[in-house]
Amino acid sequence: MRIRSCLAALSLLGGASVATLTAPSASAVACSDIEVVAARGTFEPGTLGFIVGDPVYSALQKKLTGKTLSSYKVNYPADLSPTSAARGNADLVNHVNSQASACPNQRFILVGYSQGANVVDNSIGISSAGAVVGSPIVATLPAAVEPKVAAVLLFGNPIRALGKSVTGTYQSRTIDFCAKGDPICENGGNDMGAHLGYTADADAAAAFAAGKV
């Protein structure tokens, strides 16, 4: 019930009139130094995501001076349909593969919030099957692309409620925020507001990514 209520709150946020941060077009500028690939949360409004993607991108612009930055908003429903996360997984992998081929020197920062974290988890080979709004893996970034991923930034990651986390190749490049009491990422969590508060972690996430670029 707590999880349903939290998702309902995100649904209401999606329909609300909210102030938007200055954010780039979701279309990537060809061959920037770094592309931020962001998967928004369930029903999350905003260019890259009002709660996480947009503020993280803004913070990265301030941290990564001297480098060109572009963005891509993962194209997926971000709803409660059973194939939503899988569609995001496929789109993220297809897009990054395409960019890596077109722009051999480009690096990537992957950002995922809530269901978007499931999308990113799957794309780097960590299954979100069984998690809230999760899915089995349908595509993974190939070994040739893996070194181009500078950092993975996750927020309210549903697999954590299953006792899982990012392990293996990407572990040292991943930071995974789970607010105390967040029922989406903490088993037994009961603070619905915690899941909506990750904007406060944008600067710390950007600082982590800047240290990996």
N, C-alpha and C positions, 0 to 999 in steps of 0.2 A: 504494500500500500504506500509506504514512504517513497519508493522508487517511482511508482505511478504518479504520485503527487509532484515529485520533482520534475518529471518529464512534462507534466501538465503545466507547471510553472514556466518551463522553457517554451511551451507552445504559446502561452499567453504573452511571453516576451516577444516571440516571433511576430505577433500581431499588434504589438504596442508601437506607439510612436516614440522612438528613442533618438537621442542625439547621436550623430555618427561622428566618429573620429576621422581626421583626414587620412585617407587610405588610397592606395594606388588602384588602377584598373586591374582586374583579375587576369587580364591578358599579359603574358610574360613579354618583356622586352627581349628581343633576340640577343642571345649571347651576352647577357649581363655577367658580372663576376659571380654573383650569387643569386639563386632563385629561391624564394620562400614558397614552399608548397604547403598550403593550409587546408585541412579538412575540418569544417565547422561541426559544432554539436547539433544534436537533434533540435530542429525548429529554430536554430540560432540565426538571427538576422545579421546584417552587416555585410561589408564587402568580402572580407576574409573570415568574418565572424566577429560580432560585436563584443563578446565577452573576452575572447582570447586572440583570434587571428589579427584583427585590426590593431589592438594595443601592442601586441608582440612585434608586428611589422614596424610600427612607429618607433618602438624602443630600439629595434635593430638598426633603423636608419640613423639613430643617434650614436649607436655603438660602433657601427661599421663604416666610419668615415673613410673616404679615400677609395671605396669600392662601389661599383655600381650594383644596384639591388633591383630585382624585379619580383613579381609574385604570380602565383597561380592558385585560383580557388578550385579545389577538387570538385568536379562536376558529378554530384550524386544527390539523391532525394533528401537525405538527412531527416527521414521521417521514421515511423514505426513499422514500415513494411518489412517483411522478412528478408528481402533481398537488398535492402538499402545499403548496409555496410559493405556487402560484397560488390555492389556496383561502384562504390567509392574506391574500394581496393583495386578493382580493375582499371578505373580511370587514372588513379594516382600512378600505378606502375606503367601504364601506357604512355602517360604524359612524360614522366621522368625518362623513360627509355628514349622517347622521341627527342626530348631536349638534349639528352646526353649525346645522341648521335649527331644532332645539328650543331651543338656547341661543345666540343670536346673539352674545353677548359673550364666550363661552368661547373660550380659546385651547388649543392642543395642543402637547405635547412627544411626539415619536415616538421610540421606543426599539426597536432591533433588534439581536439578537445572533446571529451565525452564520447559520443558515437564516432567522432572524427579520430579519437585515439584508437578505437578499434580498427578503423580504416588503415591508419599508419602501422599499428601492430601487425596486421595481416600482411601488409606490403613488405615488411622487413622480416617476415617469416615466423611471427609469433601469433598463433591462432587465437582469435577472440570468440571462437565457438563456445556457446554456453554462457557468455557474459551478457549483461543487459545490452540490447540492440547490437549484439555481435553477430558474427557469421564465420563459417569455415573459410580458410584461405582459398582464394581463386587465382591469385597471381602474386609473385614475389619479385623484388628487384634482383636482377642477375648479378653474379659475382663481378662482372666487369664494371658495373655501375656503383657497386657498394663503396669503393674508395672515394667516390665523388660526393657522398652524403657526409657533410661536415658535422651536422648535429641533428638530433631528434628531440623535439620538445613536446611533452605530453602533459595533459591536464585532465583531472577527473577521469582517469583511465579505468574503464569498467573491468578489465581483466584482473585488476588488483583485488577486487572483491572476491575473486576466485583463488587468491593466494599466488597469482602469477605476476611476472614482471618481464621486462625485456632482458634477455640473457644472450650470451654468445657475441657474435661479431660487432653488433651495434651497442652493446652494453655501456662501454666507456664513453660513447658519444651521446648517451641518452640521459635526460633529466626528466623525472616523472613526478609531477606535483599531485598530491592527494590531500586535500584539506581535511582537518580533523572533523569527523562527523559526517562527511560527504557520503550519502547512502549509495552513490553510484560506484565509488571506488573503495569504500571501506565497508567490509562486511559488518553489518549491525549498526552502521551509521544512521543517525536520525536527524541531522541538521540539513534540511533542504536548502537553506540559504547558502551553506558552504559550497554547494556545487555551482553557485552562480557568482562566486567571488574571486575567480582566478585572474581577473584583470590586475589584481594586486601583485601577482607573480610575474607580470610581463617583463619588468626590468631585470629581475633575477634570471629569467629564462634567456633574455637577450644577452646578458653578461656571460652566461654559460656558453652560448653559441659563439659569441665573439672570441672566446678563449679556444675554440675548436677550429675556427676558420684559418 
